[in-house]
Amino acid sequence: MYLTLFNPNATLPRPYNLFCGILLILCACCLLWHRKRRKLDGFTYGLLYGMIPFIFGEFYAAFGSSKQHDSFFNMSRFMMIIGLICPLTASILDTVKILIKKPLWNKH
């Protein structure tokens, strides 16, 4: 018997997506706990908000797929892309905010 990532005849066709979704929920709980202790920057908020579509994408793929590459799989990947764009955008906006406050050159 060999290990596959997709089993269409099983109750849960993509078990690894479910495992990743549970790990992401644990990471989100850790970020929320860390949020209570101190003020977070923009990247951490972007990471936290980006986890929401990423977690939904993982569970959508784990429970909805019935074929290897079906519409559930494609939609879950689209949600995961949105989840990856959120921290990137937050990081860019955080950097722009820092650069606006502190210019790169000295004015005499």
Beta strands, then each sheet from edge to edge (+ up, - down):
end
